[in-house]
Structures are given as structure tokens and as C-alpha cells.
């Protein structure tokens, strides 16, 4: 998988797990379908899923940052002494 796919999967999974954990969307949906007995087990599944998707997002972001090229040249500071011509022009 490339980094963009990992980031998208992690973010979408985190949002879905968070919506199901912190709102009664899944409880209402399971009750409507007739699977209300599964509601007691939701915390055992959704909280680890949320943690996994947040971890996946962090890992994908880390991989993306590691693969970015560092083409920027280091900044060089000019040695400006008080006696140098460049320093005298500024005064």
C-alpha cells in the first residue's frame, strides 16, 4: 500500500469507529436489524478498532514524512565582523 492509501484508510476508519463509539448510531442500527444482543460486545470491538486505526494513521504519516526528499540546501550564515566591508555598509 502506498502512503496516501494508508492515510485515507486510517482516517476513515478512525472516523467510523469514533462515530460508532461516541454516538448511538450503531446501537440504533443493530436494534433495527434485530441484532441488539451484540450491543454488549461493542466496547470490546470498537475501542481496539479505534486505537488500531489511529495507530495506522500515525504510522502512515510517519512513513510519508520519512519518504519526503530533503532537497533544501543548508542555510549559510555570513560571517559579519564589525570590520568587514559588508558590516560597515549596514551601519
URMOZI-V496226 format. One record per residue. RES is the residue in one letter. OMEGA is omega in whole degrees, -180 to 180 (none if undefined). Layout:
res omega
RES OMEGA
RES OMEGA
//
This chain:
res omega
X 176
X -173
X -178
X 179
X 178
X 180
X 180
X -180
X 180
X -179
X -180
X 178
X 178
X 180
X -180
X 180
X 179
X 179
X -180
X 180
X -168
X 176
X -178
X -178
X -177
X 179
X 179
X -179
X 179
X 177
X -179
X -178
X -180
X -180
X -176
X 179
X -180
X -175
X 180
X -178
X -176
X -178
X 180
X -179
X -172
X -179
X 174
X 177
X 178
X 179
X 180
X -179
X 176
X 176
X 177
X 178
X 178
X 178
X 180
X 178
X 177
X 179
X -180
X 179
X -179
X -176
X 178
X 180
X 177
X -178
X -176
X 178
X 179
X 179
X 178
X 178
X 176
X 178
X -178
X 174
X 179
X -177
X -178
X -180
X -179
X 179
X -179
X 178
X -177
X -177
X none
//
